[in-house]
Every structure is written in C-alpha cells, then in structure tokens.
Amino acid sequence: MKFLSLNSILAVMLIGSTEAFAPANKNTAVLSSTASGSSTNPATTRLNLESLQPLEQITPDYDETAKLLDSYGEEARKYRRNVFGSADWIKSRRSTRFFDTILSTPQSALIRQISTEVLFISTVALFVVLYNDFLVEGFTDFDGVKHEAFTHALPAFKLPMVPFTLSSGALGLLLTFRTNVSYSRWNEARTAWGKVINDSRSIARMGCIWSKSYKGIDDASLQRLGDAICSFSRSLMNRTLPPQEDEYNFTKYTYERITDQKYAEILRNAKHRPTAALAELTSALVDFKLNPLHQVEVEKVVTGLCDALGASERIFTSPVPTFYTRHTARFLAFWLLALPFGLYEPLGGSWNHITVLPVVAVISGFLLGIEELATQMEEPFSILPMEKMCEGSIRVSVMEQVDRSQKGIQAPYYGEGKMLNVANPYAGEALDAAVVRQPALSMSQSMEEPAQVVHVDGAPNGLGAGGMVEHRHPEAFADEDPTKSNHSSPLLRKIVSRFRSP
C-alpha cells in the first residue's frame, strides 16, 4: 500500500511515544514480566536496580571535599559574610555607587567564578564566526576588500531567532523561580539565626536575674549558664560548616571559652553537639530551682532554640530538588551554546560579524551570573556571618549579663519567697520613698493581721546612692509603727491606720 491510513499513523506514533518514555530495555523487560506475574525473582530485580546507581548523586569523601574547599569559589564564600553597620549603609547608598560597581566588574568574585563557562561559550561563538566567514560566505580584510570563501560545499552554521524568542520566556521563568527559592532559603536561615540571637539573650536575662532572687546561686552557676548559652550557637555553627573548615576552630573554642572542661569534653565527643548544648542549658536552669512559673517561661525560650535548630537543619539537609536545578542548568547551557548560531545573521552588519563575540559574552555572563547567584544562596550558612553573630551578637551580650549579675549590679537579692513591689512615685500623690511589700494577703487575712510594710530610705523608687537597692530585711522594722514614720506619705499612713483600727 503506497500511503498509510490515518489510523496506522496514529498507532505508530502512540507506540513510539510510549517507548520513548519507557525505561531501558533490560529494566522494561523485568518490570513487565514482574507485573504480569511471569517472574518474581528478587535477585533479578535487585540486579537491574543496581544498574541505576550511577544516576544517583555520590557524596565526595573527606579528601575530595578538602580539595574542593581549596577552589576559588569556596574561598570567596568566606568574604561574603558581611555584617553592616551605620558606616556601611552610608557607603552603600553613595551617589557614585553605580559607576563604582561598573568599574569593579573585573574584580567581581561572581564573574571570576563563571569565567570558565563564559570563555567556553565565547569560544563557540568565535568558531561559528570563523567557520561561516572563511569557509562558507567569505570574509572582508582590513582594507575592506571582500574575499571569496574557500569552499561553498559546506553548510552555514545559522539558526533563526524565532526559537530563542519563544523559549526565552520559559528560561526566564526557570531562572526566576530558581533565584526566588534560593533567596527565600537564605532569608529563612537568617531568620532562624535571628531567633537564636534573641532567645539566647532572653535566656541570659531571665536566668541571671531570676536566679539571683533565690538563695544558693553562686557565680560559678551563672558562668555555667552563660557558657551553655554561647556553646549552643557555636555548636550550631559547627554543624552547618564543613569539618575541614571549622573542626579545629571549634575544638579550640571548647578549650579556651568553656570553663567546665568536663562539659567541654562531652560537647567535643557528642554526635549531635547542638542538642548536647541544649541539655547542658536545661540542666543549668534546673539547678537554679526557679519558681515553677519562671521555670516554665524560660523553658519555652529554650524550646525556641530547638525550633531554630530544626529549621536550620531542614534548610541545610534539603536542597532545591536536584532535578529542577539540573534541568535549569541544561536548558541554560544549550540555549547559550546555540545563541551564536542565532545571532550570526542579525549581527551581519558588523565587520565579519565580529560583534557576535562581545554580545554572546555579555549575555552569557549575565544569565550564568543569575544561575550562579541562586547556587550561592541555595546553601546560605556558608555565606552567613555566623562567627560574628556568635561572638559579637550573642557572646558579648550574654556574658555581659552574667558579669552584671555576678557583681550584683542588675540582679539584687530580695530574699527567698519575697516579691519586689516598688511603688510608683508618679502615680497620684508623690511618695517620699519606695515601698517593699510582702506578698499581698487576702481581705480576711488583712483584717485579722495587717500587712507588714518596709520603708526603704534613700532616693525615689527605693534606690540609694549609686542607684543600688538597699537590702534591708523586714524583721529590722518589726517594732516600727508605720503610722508614725516620717518616711511614708500621708495617704499611706491613712491606709495603714484604717487597717489597724478595730
């Protein structure tokens, strides 16, 4: 039959399309036979599945990773850990920033990172120009004389621009999604570290001040709390950095910055160091024997540190799906490699199509740069200033709070079970002195036995010389009549007299 019918053509197309999406022949035979029940040999199936192992991503070993860390791209990541201050913000919005950025393009670490790919694509463009000019269409010398091609038997390397125009939208969507997802990962990682900073400061503030309101809390216990808080953030940093870069520094940190070397040894030998630091932190807080309400509140903040740890590990261990990144890279690579073929004809007005080279180099540099930006931000921890956050943002504030509490500057001792209630001198009639009261009694208890009142001499709000609270026990004033004291206000004396009247 000279012509096939329409049904035959459709059948051939369906068969071809089905086999195009099917696995390899060997695997297809095994899967089809297993599905039909003719063969259920596990050894055969395992043998065929093992043939797919080369498609999986193989993690490099320690030595191979060490060599990769010595590359320029990995070394340059350390210089992207920026922390801005007021001077840096002023410099970033200077009026000459646009020209300075353009002039510093040759020194860009990002450009150097993609220089090999740009050079390869530019070499392909040079080959296309030389091939078409010298072998197919002829060339023009420096004097403007047109020379014939060496041969006209070879086809010209040209492509129309329509395929590039149609596919540029899809390429733009792929790159945009890739960049947005990578930036969101960076932003989430920075948010998690912001929570680590805030929660570390809150634990130090609550633990140091509340613990000083109880007996038996010495300076060593406060130092233990500060070391545990700081070691958590340092352990989290160590977990998200390669051991070739940070293991030596972390070991040095445990010897020099942690007072209790028994805990330092436990931290060095722990398989999961951040959770070991959290355990030490909780143990230090439990030893304070805080008020149950205080204990619950501070444990909520410790749980927030664990949440930040989980968020960091989720980002670190779960990349953008590799099939998406690989497809984007392949799409971009083939698109840029074919670009010289499409630009040869439109840029024919230049001398020997020479403008194809710089145009291809610039376009490939910008598009590859966008893909490289996404790759750099996809793993955000190696470009976050974690060391500066551990030392400058966490350790400085935490250990300063510990030092203040140890010196009694910010956490005075009020006695076990006592509550501080400083009267407001600006509410209604100004009081001459602040008042420290016992816990409030019920109305029936107040009618039977008046509440004991303590008068604190000194400056308003109970502050003496130098802003320090004067520690005077209530028993020292047991025989003093508040109604006759010169240090209490008329309103206060009136209230006390009313409770003492029969």
C-alpha positions in Angstrom: 0.0 0.0 0.0 1.5 3.3 -1.1 0.1 5.6 1.6 -0.6 4.6 5.2 -4.1 5.3 6.6 -4.5 7.9 9.4 -5.2 5.2 12.0 -2.0 3.4 11.2 0.0 6.6 11.5 -1.6 7.4 14.9 -0.9 3.8 16.1 2.8 4.1 15.1 3.0 7.5 16.9 1.5 6.1 20.1 3.8 3.1 20.1 6.8 5.3 19.5 5.8 7.8 22.2 5.2 5.0 24.7 8.6 3.5 24.2 10.2 6.9 24.3 9.1 7.4 28.0 9.8 3.8 29.0 12.9 2.7 30.9 15.8 0.9 29.4 15.2 -2.4 27.6 16.6 -4.6 30.4 14.6 -2.9 33.1 11.5 -2.7 31.0 11.6 -6.5 30.4 12.0 -7.2 34.1 9.3 -4.8 35.2 6.8 -6.0 32.6 7.5 -9.6 33.5 7.1 -8.9 37.2 3.8 -7.1 36.6 2.4 -10.0 34.6 3.4 -12.5 37.3 5.7 -14.5 35.0 8.8 -13.6 37.0 9.2 -12.7 40.7 12.9 -13.3 41.2 14.2 -10.7 43.6 17.8 -11.2 42.6 17.0 -10.2 39.0 15.1 -7.1 40.1 17.9 -6.1 42.5 20.5 -6.6 39.7 18.6 -4.3 37.4 18.1 -1.6 40.1 21.8 -1.6 40.9 22.4 -0.6 37.3 20.7 2.7 38.1 23.2 3.6 40.8 25.4 5.8 38.5 22.4 8.1 38.1 22.4 8.9 41.9 24.5 11.7 43.4 27.6 10.3 45.1 28.8 12.3 48.1 32.5 13.1 47.9 34.9 11.7 50.5 36.9 13.8 53.0 39.9 14.3 50.8 37.9 15.2 47.7 35.9 17.7 49.8 39.1 19.2 51.1 40.3 19.7 47.5 37.1 21.4 46.5 37.3 23.7 49.5 40.6 25.0 48.2 39.0 26.2 45.0 38.5 29.9 44.4 34.7 29.7 44.6 34.7 28.2 48.1 37.4 30.6 49.4 35.4 33.5 48.0 32.3 32.5 50.1 34.1 33.5 53.3 34.3 37.1 52.0 30.5 37.3 51.5 29.8 37.0 55.3 29.1 40.7 55.6 27.8 42.5 58.7 26.6 46.0 58.1 27.0 49.0 60.4 26.0 52.6 60.0 29.1 53.4 58.0 28.5 50.5 55.6 24.9 51.7 55.0 26.1 55.2 54.3 28.7 53.9 51.8 26.2 51.6 50.1 23.9 54.5 49.2 26.6 56.9 48.0 25.9 58.8 44.8 28.8 57.2 42.9 27.8 53.6 43.7 26.6 52.9 40.1 29.8 53.9 38.4 31.9 52.3 41.1 30.1 49.0 40.7 30.6 49.0 36.9 34.3 49.8 37.3 34.8 47.0 39.8 33.3 44.4 37.5 36.7 42.8 36.6 37.3 42.2 40.3 33.9 40.6 40.9 34.2 37.2 42.5 31.0 36.1 40.8 32.4 36.9 37.4 35.6 35.0 38.2 33.5 32.0 39.2 31.7 31.8 35.9 34.7 32.9 33.8 35.3 29.3 32.5 31.8 28.9 31.2 31.7 32.3 29.6 35.1 31.7 27.9 33.8 28.3 26.6 30.6 29.9 25.1 32.7 32.7 23.6 35.0 30.2 22.0 32.0 28.5 20.4 30.9 31.9 19.1 34.3 32.5 17.7 34.3 29.2 15.9 30.9 29.9 14.4 32.1 33.3 13.0 35.3 31.9 11.6 33.6 28.9 10.1 30.9 30.9 8.3 33.2 33.7 7.2 36.2 31.8 5.9 34.6 28.5 4.7 31.0 29.4 3.6 30.3 33.1 3.0 33.7 34.8 2.6 35.4 37.5 4.7 36.5 41.1 4.5 40.1 42.1 5.2 41.3 45.2 7.0 41.3 47.2 3.7 37.6 46.5 3.2 38.2 44.0 0.3 35.7 41.2 0.1 37.3 37.7 -0.4 35.6 34.6 -1.5 35.1 31.6 0.8 37.4 28.7 0.5 34.6 26.4 -0.4 30.8 26.6 -0.9 30.1 22.9 -0.4 29.8 23.2 3.4 26.5 24.4 5.1 26.5 27.6 7.1 26.0 27.4 10.8 22.9 29.6 11.3 19.7 29.5 13.2 16.6 31.7 13.1 15.9 33.9 16.1 12.3 32.6 16.5 13.3 29.6 18.7 15.2 31.8 21.0 12.3 34.3 21.2 9.8 31.5 22.0 12.0 29.8 24.6 13.3 32.9 26.4 10.1 33.2 28.4 10.4 29.6 29.7 14.1 30.2 30.5 13.2 33.4 32.4 10.6 31.5 34.5 13.1 28.8 35.4 15.7 31.3 36.4 13.3 33.5 38.3 11.9 30.6 40.3 15.4 29.3 41.0 16.5 32.7 42.3 13.4 33.3 44.4 13.5 29.9 46.1 17.2 30.3 46.9 16.7 33.8 48.3 13.8 32.6 50.5 16.1 29.8 51.8 18.7 32.5 52.7 16.1 34.7 54.3 14.7 31.8 56.4 18.2 30.8 57.5 18.9 34.4 58.6 15.6 34.5 60.4 16.4 31.3 62.3 19.7 32.8 63.4 18.0 35.9 64.4 15.8 33.8 66.7 18.9 32.1 68.1 20.3 35.6 69.0 17.1 36.8 70.6 16.4 33.6 72.5 20.0 33.4 73.8 19.7 37.0 75.2 16.3 36.3 76.7 17.5 33.1 78.5 20.5 35.0 79.9 18.4 37.9 81.1 15.7 35.7 82.7 18.1 33.1 84.1 20.6 35.5 85.6 18.1 37.9 87.2 15.5 35.4 88.4 18.2 33.1 89.8 19.6 35.9 91.9 16.3 36.2 93.7 16.9 32.9 95.4 19.5 31.7 97.9 22.4 29.4 97.0 23.1 30.7 93.5 26.8 31.4 93.2 28.9 33.0 90.4 30.0 29.6 89.1 26.4 28.6 88.4 25.9 31.8 86.4 29.1 31.2 84.5 27.9 27.7 83.6 24.6 29.2 82.3 26.5 31.7 80.1 28.8 29.0 78.7 25.9 26.8 77.9 24.1 29.6 76.0 27.1 30.5 74.0 28.1 27.0 73.2 24.7 26.2 71.6 25.1 28.9 68.9 28.7 27.8 68.4 27.7 24.2 68.1 25.0 25.1 65.5 27.6 27.0 63.5 29.9 23.9 63.6 27.1 21.6 62.4 26.4 23.7 59.3 30.0 24.2 58.3 32.4 21.5 56.8 34.7 19.9 59.3 37.7 20.8 57.2 36.9 24.5 57.9 35.6 24.6 61.4 36.5 21.5 63.4 39.9 22.9 64.6 38.4 26.2 65.5 35.5 24.5 67.4 37.9 22.3 69.4 40.0 25.4 70.2 36.8 27.2 71.3 35.9 24.4 73.7 39.3 24.6 75.4 39.5 28.3 75.7 35.9 29.6 76.1 34.2 26.9 78.2 35.1 27.0 82.0 33.9 23.5 82.8 36.1 21.2 80.9 34.0 18.1 81.7 31.2 19.7 79.8 33.7 20.7 77.0 34.8 17.1 76.7 31.1 16.0 76.4 30.5 18.6 73.8 33.5 17.6 71.7 32.6 13.9 71.7 28.9 14.4 71.1 27.5 13.1 67.8 24.9 15.9 67.8 26.5 18.9 69.5 23.7 21.4 69.5 21.4 19.0 71.4 24.2 18.4 73.9 24.4 22.1 74.4 20.7 22.3 74.9 20.8 19.6 77.5 23.5 21.4 79.4 21.5 24.6 79.2 18.4 23.0 80.6 20.4 21.3 83.4 21.9 24.6 84.4 18.4 26.2 84.6 17.0 23.2 86.6 19.9 23.6 89.2 18.7 27.2 89.8 15.5 25.7 91.3 13.5 28.7 90.0 9.9 29.4 90.7 7.7 27.0 88.7 6.2 29.8 86.7 9.7 31.2 85.9 10.9 27.7 85.0 8.1 27.2 82.5 8.7 30.6 80.9 12.4 30.1 80.5 11.9 26.6 79.1 9.6 28.0 76.4 12.5 30.1 75.2 14.9 27.1 75.3 12.4 25.2 73.1 12.6 28.2 70.7 16.3 27.5 70.3 15.4 23.9 69.5 12.9 25.1 66.9 15.6 27.3 65.3 18.0 24.3 65.3 15.3 22.2 63.4 14.8 25.0 60.9 18.5 25.3 60.2 18.9 21.5 59.8 15.9 21.4 57.4 17.4 24.1 55.2 20.9 22.5 55.3 19.9 19.0 54.6 17.2 19.6 52.0 18.3 21.4 48.8 16.2 22.6 46.0 15.2 19.4 44.1 18.2 18.5 42.1 16.3 17.5 39.0 15.0 21.1 38.9 18.4 22.7 39.2 19.9 20.3 36.7 17.2 20.9 34.1 17.6 24.6 34.5 21.3 24.3 34.1 20.9 22.2 30.9 18.3 24.5 29.5 20.5 27.5 30.0 23.6 25.7 28.7 22.0 24.6 25.4 20.3 28.0 25.0 23.6 29.9 25.3 25.6 27.4 23.2 23.0 27.8 20.4 22.9 31.6 20.7 25.9 32.3 18.4 24.1 30.5 15.6 21.1 32.7 16.0 23.0 36.0 16.3 25.2 35.4 13.3 22.7 36.7 10.8 21.1 39.6 12.7 24.6 41.0 13.5 25.8 40.7 9.9 26.2 44.5 9.6 29.4 44.5 11.6 32.8 43.7 10.2 33.0 40.0 9.7 30.2 39.5 12.3 32.7 40.4 15.0 30.0 41.8 17.3 28.7 38.3 17.8 31.6 37.7 20.3 31.0 40.5 22.8 27.2 40.2 22.6 27.4 36.4 23.4 29.9 37.0 26.1 27.8 39.7 27.9 24.5 37.8 27.6 26.1 34.5 28.8 27.8 36.4 31.6 24.6 37.9 32.9 22.4 34.7 32.6 25.1 32.5 34.0 25.5 35.0 36.8 21.9 34.7 37.7 22.1 31.0 37.9 25.3 31.3 39.9 23.6 33.7 42.4 20.9 31.1 43.0 23.6 28.4 43.5 25.5 30.6 46.0 22.3 31.4 48.1 20.9 27.9 48.0 23.2 26.9 50.9 23.1 30.0 53.0 25.0 29.0 56.1 28.5 29.3 54.5 27.8 32.9 53.5 26.0 34.0 56.7 28.3 35.7 59.2 27.7 33.1 61.9 31.0 33.6 63.6 30.3 37.3 64.1 26.8 36.6 65.3 28.2 34.0 67.8 30.8 36.3 69.2 29.5 39.8 68.7 25.8 39.4 68.9 25.4 36.5 71.4 28.6 36.1 73.5 29.1 39.8 74.2 25.6 40.4 75.4 25.2 37.1 77.3 28.5 37.3 79.2 27.9 40.9 80.0 24.6 40.0 81.6 26.4 37.2 83.5 29.0 39.7 84.7 26.4 42.2 85.9 24.5 39.5 87.8 27.7 38.2 89.4 28.6 41.7 90.6 25.0 42.3 91.8 24.6 45.4 89.6 21.4 44.3 87.9 20.1 41.4 90.0 19.8 42.2 93.7 18.8 39.6 96.3 15.4 40.1 97.7 15.2 37.0 99.9 13.7 33.6 99.2 10.0 33.8 98.5 9.9 37.6 98.6 8.4 39.7 95.9 9.5 43.2 94.9 6.7 45.8 94.6 8.2 49.2 94.1 5.5 52.0 94.4 5.3 54.4 91.6 6.1 57.9 92.8 4.4 59.5 89.8 1.0 57.9 90.3 -1.3 60.3 92.1 0.4 61.9 95.1 4.2 61.6 95.0 5.7 59.4 97.7 8.7 60.2 99.6 10.2 56.7 99.4 9.6 53.4 97.6 7.9 50.6 99.5 8.8 47.0 99.6 5.9 44.8 100.5 5.3 41.2 101.4 3.1 39.1 99.0 -0.5 40.5 99.1 -2.8 39.0 101.7 -6.5 38.2 101.2 -9.1 40.6 102.6 -9.9 38.4 105.6 -6.2 37.9 106.4 -5.7 41.7 106.1 -8.5 42.4 108.6 -7.0 40.0 111.2 -3.4 40.9 110.8 -2.2 43.9 108.9 0.3 43.5 106.1 3.9 44.2 107.1 5.3 47.3 105.5 9.0 48.1 104.9 10.3 51.6 104.4 13.4 52.0 102.3 15.5 55.1 102.8 17.3 56.8 100.0 16.4 58.1 96.6 13.0 57.6 94.9 12.0 54.1 93.8 14.0 52.6 96.6 17.4 53.4 95.0 20.2 54.5 97.3 23.5 56.1 96.4 24.8 54.9 93.1 21.5 53.6 92.0 21.8 50.4 94.2 18.8 49.0 96.0 19.3 48.9 99.8 18.8 45.4 101.2 17.0 45.8 104.5 15.2 42.8 105.9 11.6 43.3 107.0 12.4 42.0 110.5 14.5 45.1 111.2 11.4 47.1 111.2 9.1 44.8 113.2 8.8 47.3 116.1 8.3 50.4 114.0 4.9 51.9 113.7 4.3 52.9 110.0 1.7 55.5 111.1 4.4 57.4 112.9 7.1 57.1 110.3 8.3 60.3 108.7 9.2 58.4 105.5 5.7 57.4 104.5 3.2 59.6 102.8 0.0 60.9 104.4 -2.0 58.7 102.1 -0.1 55.6 103.1 -0.3 56.4 106.8 -4.1 56.9 106.4 -4.5 53.4 104.8 -2.4 51.7 107.4 -4.2 53.4 110.3 -7.5 52.3 108.8 -6.4 48.6 108.8 -5.1 48.9 112.3 -8.3 50.4 113.7 -10.7 47.9 115.4 
